[in-house]
Amino acid sequence: MLRLTSYSFAIFLLIATVDAWSFDLPKENRVPGGIAIIQLPDSAEKPIVHYGNYRVTIIKDQHWFAIVGIPL
């Protein structure tokens, strides 16, 4: 039998509503130490992007975007 405490119920509600959250993209600043936001071609599946040897963060906000940190 599954027993939910108030803490585990709150975590469940948090996880269940993550898709409903909205967010704003960070401000792009293509300078050393800044970030580049690159719109990717539309696709049904989440794309995989690499910058050098590192995997890039991909988010979806109507379109797929790559968020690339620019090294100093």
PyMOL Python script that loads the backbone (N, CA, C, O; Angstrom):
from pymol import cmd

cmd.read_pdbstr("""\
ATOM      1  N   MET A   1       0.839  -1.177   0.000  1.00  0.00           N
ATOM      2  CA  MET A   1       0.000   0.000   0.000  1.00  0.00           C
ATOM      3  C   MET A   1       0.892   1.251   0.000  1.00  0.00           C
ATOM      4  O   MET A   1       1.847   1.344   0.771  1.00  0.00           O
ATOM      5  N   LEU A   2       0.565   2.199  -0.870  1.00  0.00           N
ATOM      6  CA  LEU A   2       1.322   3.441  -0.987  1.00  0.00           C
ATOM      7  C   LEU A   2       0.807   4.435   0.031  1.00  0.00           C
ATOM      8  O   LEU A   2      -0.391   4.711   0.095  1.00  0.00           O
ATOM      9  N   ARG A   3       1.713   4.969   0.824  1.00  0.00           N
ATOM     10  CA  ARG A   3       1.333   5.938   1.853  1.00  0.00           C
ATOM     11  C   ARG A   3       1.946   7.285   1.496  1.00  0.00           C
ATOM     12  O   ARG A   3       3.169   7.406   1.416  1.00  0.00           O
ATOM     13  N   LEU A   4       1.122   8.286   1.282  1.00  0.00           N
ATOM     14  CA  LEU A   4       1.593   9.617   0.936  1.00  0.00           C
ATOM     15  C   LEU A   4       1.592  10.520   2.157  1.00  0.00           C
ATOM     16  O   LEU A   4       0.567  10.683   2.820  1.00  0.00           O
ATOM     17  N   THR A   5       2.724  11.094   2.442  1.00  0.00           N
ATOM     18  CA  THR A   5       2.776  12.109   3.482  1.00  0.00           C
ATOM     19  C   THR A   5       2.498  13.451   2.823  1.00  0.00           C
ATOM     20  O   THR A   5       2.443  13.542   1.596  1.00  0.00           O
ATOM     21  N   SER A   6       2.326  14.473   3.613  1.00  0.00           N
ATOM     22  CA  SER A   6       2.070  15.793   3.030  1.00  0.00           C
ATOM     23  C   SER A   6       3.264  16.256   2.211  1.00  0.00           C
ATOM     24  O   SER A   6       3.092  16.946   1.206  1.00  0.00           O
ATOM     25  N   TYR A   7       4.475  15.885   2.627  1.00  0.00           N
ATOM     26  CA  TYR A   7       5.681  16.256   1.890  1.00  0.00           C
ATOM     27  C   TYR A   7       5.718  15.562   0.528  1.00  0.00           C
ATOM     28  O   TYR A   7       5.970  16.209  -0.489  1.00  0.00           O
ATOM     29  N   SER A   8       5.470  14.257   0.501  1.00  0.00           N
ATOM     30  CA  SER A   8       5.521  13.534  -0.770  1.00  0.00           C
ATOM     31  C   SER A   8       4.376  13.965  -1.688  1.00  0.00           C
ATOM     32  O   SER A   8       4.532  13.960  -2.909  1.00  0.00           O
ATOM     33  N   PHE A   9       3.236  14.334  -1.119  1.00  0.00           N
ATOM     34  CA  PHE A   9       2.130  14.831  -1.933  1.00  0.00           C
ATOM     35  C   PHE A   9       2.495  16.171  -2.567  1.00  0.00           C
ATOM     36  O   PHE A   9       2.168  16.418  -3.728  1.00  0.00           O
ATOM     37  N   ALA A  10       3.169  17.032  -1.814  1.00  0.00           N
ATOM     38  CA  ALA A  10       3.600  18.318  -2.361  1.00  0.00           C
ATOM     39  C   ALA A  10       4.607  18.113  -3.492  1.00  0.00           C
ATOM     40  O   ALA A  10       4.542  18.811  -4.504  1.00  0.00           O
ATOM     41  N   ILE A  11       5.531  17.175  -3.338  1.00  0.00           N
ATOM     42  CA  ILE A  11       6.497  16.866  -4.403  1.00  0.00           C
ATOM     43  C   ILE A  11       5.757  16.328  -5.628  1.00  0.00           C
ATOM     44  O   ILE A  11       6.086  16.697  -6.756  1.00  0.00           O
ATOM     45  N   PHE A  12       4.774  15.472  -5.423  1.00  0.00           N
ATOM     46  CA  PHE A  12       3.985  14.941  -6.528  1.00  0.00           C
ATOM     47  C   PHE A  12       3.291  16.074  -7.288  1.00  0.00           C
ATOM     48  O   PHE A  12       3.324  16.100  -8.518  1.00  0.00           O
ATOM     49  N   LEU A  13       2.668  17.004  -6.574  1.00  0.00           N
ATOM     50  CA  LEU A  13       1.999  18.129  -7.226  1.00  0.00           C
ATOM     51  C   LEU A  13       2.991  18.996  -7.996  1.00  0.00           C
ATOM     52  O   LEU A  13       2.687  19.475  -9.089  1.00  0.00           O
ATOM     53  N   LEU A  14       4.167  19.194  -7.427  1.00  0.00           N
ATOM     54  CA  LEU A  14       5.194  19.977  -8.096  1.00  0.00           C
ATOM     55  C   LEU A  14       5.608  19.327  -9.412  1.00  0.00           C
ATOM     56  O   LEU A  14       5.695  20.004 -10.437  1.00  0.00           O
ATOM     57  N   ILE A  15       5.858  18.048  -9.394  1.00  0.00           N
ATOM     58  CA  ILE A  15       6.269  17.330 -10.601  1.00  0.00           C
ATOM     59  C   ILE A  15       5.138  17.286 -11.615  1.00  0.00           C
ATOM     60  O   ILE A  15       5.385  17.408 -12.814  1.00  0.00           O
ATOM     61  N   ALA A  16       3.917  17.117 -11.165  1.00  0.00           N
ATOM     62  CA  ALA A  16       2.774  17.005 -12.069  1.00  0.00           C
ATOM     63  C   ALA A  16       2.484  18.309 -12.802  1.00  0.00           C
ATOM     64  O   ALA A  16       1.891  18.288 -13.881  1.00  0.00           O
ATOM     65  N   THR A  17       2.893  19.445 -12.237  1.00  0.00           N
ATOM     66  CA  THR A  17       2.577  20.728 -12.856  1.00  0.00           C
ATOM     67  C   THR A  17       3.755  21.364 -13.577  1.00  0.00           C
ATOM     68  O   THR A  17       3.622  22.484 -14.070  1.00  0.00           O
ATOM     69  N   VAL A  18       4.891  20.704 -13.658  1.00  0.00           N
ATOM     70  CA  VAL A  18       6.069  21.285 -14.296  1.00  0.00           C
ATOM     71  C   VAL A  18       5.781  21.672 -15.740  1.00  0.00           C
ATOM     72  O   VAL A  18       6.222  22.732 -16.184  1.00  0.00           O
ATOM     73  N   ASP A  19       5.052  20.840 -16.490  1.00  0.00           N
ATOM     74  CA  ASP A  19       4.757  21.149 -17.885  1.00  0.00           C
ATOM     75  C   ASP A  19       3.878  22.385 -18.034  1.00  0.00           C
ATOM     76  O   ASP A  19       3.873  23.007 -19.096  1.00  0.00           O
ATOM     77  N   ALA A  20       3.148  22.747 -17.012  1.00  0.00           N
ATOM     78  CA  ALA A  20       2.249  23.898 -17.098  1.00  0.00           C
ATOM     79  C   ALA A  20       2.976  25.217 -16.837  1.00  0.00           C
ATOM     80  O   ALA A  20       2.420  26.283 -17.101  1.00  0.00           O
ATOM     81  N   TRP A  21       4.199  25.166 -16.328  1.00  0.00           N
ATOM     82  CA  TRP A  21       4.935  26.383 -16.044  1.00  0.00           C
ATOM     83  C   TRP A  21       5.348  27.066 -17.335  1.00  0.00           C
ATOM     84  O   TRP A  21       5.627  26.408 -18.337  1.00  0.00           O
ATOM     85  N   SER A  22       5.382  28.358 -17.303  1.00  0.00           N
ATOM     86  CA  SER A  22       5.910  29.095 -18.443  1.00  0.00           C
ATOM     87  C   SER A  22       7.188  29.793 -18.003  1.00  0.00           C
ATOM     88  O   SER A  22       7.399  30.023 -16.813  1.00  0.00           O
ATOM     89  N   PHE A  23       8.011  30.118 -18.934  1.00  0.00           N
ATOM     90  CA  PHE A  23       9.267  30.758 -18.610  1.00  0.00           C
ATOM     91  C   PHE A  23       9.668  31.667 -19.758  1.00  0.00           C
ATOM     92  O   PHE A  23       9.187  31.522 -20.882  1.00  0.00           O
ATOM     93  N   ASP A  24      10.546  32.593 -19.463  1.00  0.00           N
ATOM     94  CA  ASP A  24      11.111  33.463 -20.479  1.00  0.00           C
ATOM     95  C   ASP A  24      12.528  32.990 -20.759  1.00  0.00           C
ATOM     96  O   ASP A  24      13.247  32.571 -19.852  1.00  0.00           O
ATOM     97  N   LEU A  25      12.919  33.061 -22.018  1.00  0.00           N
ATOM     98  CA  LEU A  25      14.285  32.719 -22.360  1.00  0.00           C
ATOM     99  C   LEU A  25      15.220  33.746 -21.747  1.00  0.00           C
ATOM    100  O   LEU A  25      14.860  34.917 -21.627  1.00  0.00           O
ATOM    101  N   PRO A  26      16.425  33.320 -21.356  1.00  0.00           N
ATOM    102  CA  PRO A  26      17.372  34.305 -20.847  1.00  0.00           C
ATOM    103  C   PRO A  26      17.750  35.285 -21.956  1.00  0.00           C
ATOM    104  O   PRO A  26      17.572  34.994 -23.138  1.00  0.00           O
ATOM    105  N   LYS A  27      18.262  36.425 -21.572  1.00  0.00           N
ATOM    106  CA  LYS A  27      18.652  37.434 -22.551  1.00  0.00           C
ATOM    107  C   LYS A  27      19.952  37.004 -23.225  1.00  0.00           C
ATOM    108  O   LYS A  27      20.940  36.684 -22.563  1.00  0.00           O
ATOM    109  N   GLU A  28      19.927  37.004 -24.546  1.00  0.00           N
ATOM    110  CA  GLU A  28      21.113  36.621 -25.303  1.00  0.00           C
ATOM    111  C   GLU A  28      22.151  37.736 -25.244  1.00  0.00           C
ATOM    112  O   GLU A  28      21.831  38.918 -25.368  1.00  0.00           O
ATOM    113  N   ASN A  29      23.398  37.328 -25.052  1.00  0.00           N
ATOM    114  CA  ASN A  29      24.505  38.277 -25.008  1.00  0.00           C
ATOM    115  C   ASN A  29      25.728  37.542 -25.545  1.00  0.00           C
ATOM    116  O   ASN A  29      26.422  36.862 -24.789  1.00  0.00           O
ATOM    117  N   ARG A  30      25.998  37.671 -26.836  1.00  0.00           N
ATOM    118  CA  ARG A  30      27.070  36.908 -27.489  1.00  0.00           C
ATOM    119  C   ARG A  30      28.432  37.567 -27.289  1.00  0.00           C
ATOM    120  O   ARG A  30      29.058  38.056 -28.229  1.00  0.00           O
ATOM    121  N   VAL A  31      28.862  37.561 -26.041  1.00  0.00           N
ATOM    122  CA  VAL A  31      30.178  38.062 -25.653  1.00  0.00           C
ATOM    123  C   VAL A  31      30.829  36.998 -24.783  1.00  0.00           C
ATOM    124  O   VAL A  31      30.133  36.105 -24.300  1.00  0.00           O
ATOM    125  N   PRO A  32      32.156  37.061 -24.563  1.00  0.00           N
ATOM    126  CA  PRO A  32      32.774  36.093 -23.663  1.00  0.00           C
ATOM    127  C   PRO A  32      32.081  36.096 -22.297  1.00  0.00           C
ATOM    128  O   PRO A  32      31.921  37.141 -21.666  1.00  0.00           O
ATOM    129  N   GLY A  33      31.680  34.917 -21.863  1.00  0.00           N
ATOM    130  CA  GLY A  33      30.958  34.773 -20.603  1.00  0.00           C
ATOM    131  C   GLY A  33      29.455  34.895 -20.746  1.00  0.00           C
ATOM    132  O   GLY A  33      28.731  34.700 -19.770  1.00  0.00           O
ATOM    133  N   GLY A  34      28.966  35.211 -21.935  1.00  0.00           N
ATOM    134  CA  GLY A  34      27.528  35.346 -22.174  1.00  0.00           C
ATOM    135  C   GLY A  34      26.930  34.059 -22.727  1.00  0.00           C
ATOM    136  O   GLY A  34      27.518  32.984 -22.610  1.00  0.00           O
ATOM    137  N   ILE A  35      25.760  34.188 -23.328  1.00  0.00           N
ATOM    138  CA  ILE A  35      25.104  33.031 -23.923  1.00  0.00           C
ATOM    139  C   ILE A  35      24.612  33.371 -25.323  1.00  0.00           C
ATOM    140  O   ILE A  35      24.345  34.527 -25.651  1.00  0.00           O
ATOM    141  N   ALA A  36      24.502  32.329 -26.131  1.00  0.00           N
ATOM    142  CA  ALA A  36      23.903  32.442 -27.462  1.00  0.00           C
ATOM    143  C   ALA A  36      22.651  31.583 -27.460  1.00  0.00           C
ATOM    144  O   ALA A  36      22.671  30.449 -26.981  1.00  0.00           O
ATOM    145  N   ILE A  37      21.570  32.116 -27.989  1.00  0.00           N
ATOM    146  CA  ILE A  37      20.319  31.367 -28.121  1.00  0.00           C
ATOM    147  C   ILE A  37      20.108  31.140 -29.610  1.00  0.00           C
ATOM    148  O   ILE A  37      19.971  32.088 -30.383  1.00  0.00           O
ATOM    149  N   ILE A  38      20.083  29.876 -30.003  1.00  0.00           N
ATOM    150  CA  ILE A  38      20.028  29.531 -31.415  1.00  0.00           C
ATOM    151  C   ILE A  38      18.756  28.741 -31.678  1.00  0.00           C
ATOM    152  O   ILE A  38      18.555  27.670 -31.105  1.00  0.00           O
ATOM    153  N   GLN A  39      17.893  29.272 -32.548  1.00  0.00           N
ATOM    154  CA  GLN A  39      16.670  28.546 -32.903  1.00  0.00           C
ATOM    155  C   GLN A  39      17.049  27.392 -33.818  1.00  0.00           C
ATOM    156  O   GLN A  39      17.791  27.568 -34.785  1.00  0.00           O
ATOM    157  N   LEU A  40      16.536  26.221 -33.506  1.00  0.00           N
ATOM    158  CA  LEU A  40      16.830  25.017 -34.274  1.00  0.00           C
ATOM    159  C   LEU A  40      15.671  24.698 -35.206  1.00  0.00           C
ATOM    160  O   LEU A  40      14.549  25.154 -34.985  1.00  0.00           O
ATOM    161  N   PRO A  41      15.936  23.918 -36.243  1.00  0.00           N
ATOM    162  CA  PRO A  41      14.844  23.510 -37.131  1.00  0.00           C
ATOM    163  C   PRO A  41      13.784  22.721 -36.358  1.00  0.00           C
ATOM    164  O   PRO A  41      14.103  21.988 -35.423  1.00  0.00           O
ATOM    165  N   ASP A  42      12.524  22.881 -36.760  1.00  0.00           N
ATOM    166  CA  ASP A  42      11.435  22.159 -36.101  1.00  0.00           C
ATOM    167  C   ASP A  42      11.585  20.665 -36.325  1.00  0.00           C
ATOM    168  O   ASP A  42      11.922  20.215 -37.420  1.00  0.00           O
ATOM    169  N   SER A  43      11.330  19.908 -35.273  1.00  0.00           N
ATOM    170  CA  SER A  43      11.337  18.456 -35.354  1.00  0.00           C
ATOM    171  C   SER A  43      10.436  17.913 -34.261  1.00  0.00           C
ATOM    172  O   SER A  43      10.212  18.569 -33.244  1.00  0.00           O
ATOM    173  N   ALA A  44       9.926  16.722 -34.477  1.00  0.00           N
ATOM    174  CA  ALA A  44       9.042  16.100 -33.495  1.00  0.00           C
ATOM    175  C   ALA A  44       9.828  15.658 -32.259  1.00  0.00           C
ATOM    176  O   ALA A  44       9.320  15.721 -31.140  1.00  0.00           O
ATOM    177  N   GLU A  45      11.063  15.214 -32.468  1.00  0.00           N
ATOM    178  CA  GLU A  45      11.892  14.736 -31.365  1.00  0.00           C
ATOM    179  C   GLU A  45      12.871  15.817 -30.925  1.00  0.00           C
ATOM    180  O   GLU A  45      13.256  16.690 -31.703  1.00  0.00           O
ATOM    181  N   LYS A  46      13.261  15.737 -29.665  1.00  0.00           N
ATOM    182  CA  LYS A  46      14.218  16.700 -29.123  1.00  0.00           C
ATOM    183  C   LYS A  46      15.573  16.508 -29.812  1.00  0.00           C
ATOM    184  O   LYS A  46      16.124  15.407 -29.798  1.00  0.00           O
ATOM    185  N   PRO A  47      16.111  17.576 -30.416  1.00  0.00           N
ATOM    186  CA  PRO A  47      17.407  17.454 -31.081  1.00  0.00           C
ATOM    187  C   PRO A  47      18.547  17.305 -30.079  1.00  0.00           C
ATOM    188  O   PRO A  47      18.400  17.652 -28.907  1.00  0.00           O
ATOM    189  N   ILE A  48      19.668  16.794 -30.537  1.00  0.00           N
ATOM    190  CA  ILE A  48      20.884  16.690 -29.733  1.00  0.00           C
ATOM    191  C   ILE A  48      21.922  17.588 -30.389  1.00  0.00           C
ATOM    192  O   ILE A  48      22.204  17.456 -31.580  1.00  0.00           O
ATOM    193  N   VAL A  49      22.486  18.497 -29.613  1.00  0.00           N
ATOM    194  CA  VAL A  49      23.450  19.467 -30.136  1.00  0.00           C
ATOM    195  C   VAL A  49      24.696  19.430 -29.260  1.00  0.00           C
ATOM    196  O   VAL A  49      24.605  19.332 -28.037  1.00  0.00           O
ATOM    197  N   HIS A  50      25.854  19.509 -29.898  1.00  0.00           N
ATOM    198  CA  HIS A  50      27.128  19.575 -29.182  1.00  0.00           C
ATOM    199  C   HIS A  50      27.867  20.841 -29.585  1.00  0.00           C
ATOM    200  O   HIS A  50      27.803  21.276 -30.735  1.00  0.00           O
ATOM    201  N   TYR A  51      28.569  21.425 -28.620  1.00  0.00           N
ATOM    202  CA  TYR A  51      29.454  22.560 -28.860  1.00  0.00           C
ATOM    203  C   TYR A  51      30.819  22.122 -28.351  1.00  0.00           C
ATOM    204  O   TYR A  51      31.042  22.024 -27.144  1.00  0.00           O
ATOM    205  N   GLY A  52      31.720  21.864 -29.274  1.00  0.00           N
ATOM    206  CA  GLY A  52      32.994  21.262 -28.884  1.00  0.00           C
ATOM    207  C   GLY A  52      32.727  19.854 -28.389  1.00  0.00           C
ATOM    208  O   GLY A  52      32.084  19.064 -29.080  1.00  0.00           O
ATOM    209  N   ASN A  53      33.210  19.535 -27.211  1.00  0.00           N
ATOM    210  CA  ASN A  53      32.980  18.210 -26.613  1.00  0.00           C
ATOM    211  C   ASN A  53      31.817  18.201 -25.633  1.00  0.00           C
ATOM    212  O   ASN A  53      31.611  17.212 -24.931  1.00  0.00           O
ATOM    213  N   TYR A  54      31.050  19.293 -25.574  1.00  0.00           N
ATOM    214  CA  TYR A  54      29.991  19.426 -24.579  1.00  0.00           C
ATOM    215  C   TYR A  54      28.611  19.368 -25.218  1.00  0.00           C
ATOM    216  O   TYR A  54      28.392  19.890 -26.311  1.00  0.00           O
ATOM    217  N   ARG A  55      27.702  18.732 -24.526  1.00  0.00           N
ATOM    218  CA  ARG A  55      26.312  18.697 -24.969  1.00  0.00           C
ATOM    219  C   ARG A  55      25.625  20.000 -24.563  1.00  0.00           C
ATOM    220  O   ARG A  55      25.821  20.491 -23.451  1.00  0.00           O
ATOM    221  N   VAL A  56      24.831  20.550 -25.459  1.00  0.00           N
ATOM    222  CA  VAL A  56      24.194  21.844 -25.267  1.00  0.00           C
ATOM    223  C   VAL A  56      22.791  21.658 -24.699  1.00  0.00           C
ATOM    224  O   VAL A  56      22.103  20.693 -25.032  1.00  0.00           O
ATOM    225  N   THR A  57      22.372  22.581 -23.843  1.00  0.00           N
ATOM    226  CA  THR A  57      21.017  22.569 -23.296  1.00  0.00           C
ATOM    227  C   THR A  57      20.027  22.916 -24.402  1.00  0.00           C
ATOM    228  O   THR A  57      20.209  23.900 -25.119  1.00  0.00           O
ATOM    229  N   ILE A  58      18.984  22.108 -24.536  1.00  0.00           N
ATOM    230  CA  ILE A  58      17.934  22.307 -25.536  1.00  0.00           C
ATOM    231  C   ILE A  58      16.624  22.517 -24.802  1.00  0.00           C
ATOM    232  O   ILE A  58      16.290  21.756 -23.893  1.00  0.00           O
ATOM    233  N   ILE A  59      15.876  23.549 -25.189  1.00  0.00           N
ATOM    234  CA  ILE A  59      14.556  23.782 -24.609  1.00  0.00           C
ATOM    235  C   ILE A  59      13.549  23.985 -25.737  1.00  0.00           C
ATOM    236  O   ILE A  59      13.921  24.276 -26.873  1.00  0.00           O
ATOM    237  N   LYS A  60      12.280  23.828 -25.408  1.00  0.00           N
ATOM    238  CA  LYS A  60      11.228  24.057 -26.387  1.00  0.00           C
ATOM    239  C   LYS A  60      10.297  25.144 -25.874  1.00  0.00           C
ATOM    240  O   LYS A  60       9.740  25.044 -24.781  1.00  0.00           O
ATOM    241  N   ASP A  61      10.143  26.173 -26.675  1.00  0.00           N
ATOM    242  CA  ASP A  61       9.221  27.274 -26.392  1.00  0.00           C
ATOM    243  C   ASP A  61       8.625  27.650 -27.734  1.00  0.00           C
ATOM    244  O   ASP A  61       9.064  28.620 -28.351  1.00  0.00           O
ATOM    245  N   GLN A  62       7.654  26.919 -28.191  1.00  0.00           N
ATOM    246  CA  GLN A  62       7.058  26.969 -29.528  1.00  0.00           C
ATOM    247  C   GLN A  62       8.011  26.397 -30.563  1.00  0.00           C
ATOM    248  O   GLN A  62       7.557  25.712 -31.480  1.00  0.00           O
ATOM    249  N   HIS A  63       9.311  26.646 -30.461  1.00  0.00           N
ATOM    250  CA  HIS A  63      10.337  26.072 -31.320  1.00  0.00           C
ATOM    251  C   HIS A  63      11.434  25.512 -30.422  1.00  0.00           C
ATOM    252  O   HIS A  63      11.487  25.829 -29.234  1.00  0.00           O
ATOM    253  N   TRP A  64      12.308  24.681 -30.982  1.00  0.00           N
ATOM    254  CA  TRP A  64      13.460  24.188 -30.247  1.00  0.00           C
ATOM    255  C   TRP A  64      14.543  25.258 -30.254  1.00  0.00           C
ATOM    256  O   TRP A  64      14.798  25.888 -31.281  1.00  0.00           O
ATOM    257  N   PHE A  65      15.185  25.463 -29.091  1.00  0.00           N
ATOM    258  CA  PHE A  65      16.276  26.424 -28.969  1.00  0.00           C
ATOM    259  C   PHE A  65      17.468  25.757 -28.295  1.00  0.00           C
ATOM    260  O   PHE A  65      17.303  24.978 -27.356  1.00  0.00           O
ATOM    261  N   ALA A  66      18.660  26.063 -28.775  1.00  0.00           N
ATOM    262  CA  ALA A  66      19.889  25.650 -28.109  1.00  0.00           C
ATOM    263  C   ALA A  66      20.390  26.829 -27.292  1.00  0.00           C
ATOM    264  O   ALA A  66      20.495  27.944 -27.802  1.00  0.00           O
ATOM    265  N   ILE A  67      20.696  26.587 -26.038  1.00  0.00           N
ATOM    266  CA  ILE A  67      21.238  27.625 -25.160  1.00  0.00           C
ATOM    267  C   ILE A  67      22.725  27.290 -24.962  1.00  0.00           C
ATOM    268  O   ILE A  67      23.066  26.311 -24.298  1.00  0.00           O
ATOM    269  N   VAL A  68      23.592  28.107 -25.540  1.00  0.00           N
ATOM    270  CA  VAL A  68      25.028  27.829 -25.554  1.00  0.00           C
ATOM    271  C   VAL A  68      25.761  28.858 -24.720  1.00  0.00           C
ATOM    272  O   VAL A  68      25.702  30.056 -24.997  1.00  0.00           O
ATOM    273  N   GLY A  69      26.457  28.379 -23.689  1.00  0.00           N
ATOM    274  CA  GLY A  69      27.303  29.258 -22.894  1.00  0.00           C
ATOM    275  C   GLY A  69      28.599  29.551 -23.639  1.00  0.00           C
ATOM    276  O   GLY A  69      29.228  28.638 -24.172  1.00  0.00           O
ATOM    277  N   ILE A  70      28.999  30.816 -23.680  1.00  0.00           N
ATOM    278  CA  ILE A  70      30.206  31.213 -24.383  1.00  0.00           C
ATOM    279  C   ILE A  70      31.321  31.352 -23.349  1.00  0.00           C
ATOM    280  O   ILE A  70      31.208  32.139 -22.410  1.00  0.00           O
ATOM    281  N   PRO A  71      32.405  30.578 -23.526  1.00  0.00           N
ATOM    282  CA  PRO A  71      33.476  30.635 -22.530  1.00  0.00           C
ATOM    283  C   PRO A  71      34.177  31.992 -22.489  1.00  0.00           C
ATOM    284  O   PRO A  71      34.160  32.753 -23.457  1.00  0.00           O
ATOM    285  N   LEU A  72      34.785  32.269 -21.352  1.00  0.00           N
ATOM    286  CA  LEU A  72      35.531  33.513 -21.218  1.00  0.00           C
ATOM    287  C   LEU A  72      36.774  33.458 -22.058  1.00  0.00           C
ATOM    288  O   LEU A  72      37.545  34.418 -22.083  1.00  0.00           O
TER     289      LEU A  72
END
""", "prot")
cmd.dss("prot")
cmd.show_as("cartoon", "prot")
cmd.util.cbc("prot")
cmd.orient("prot")
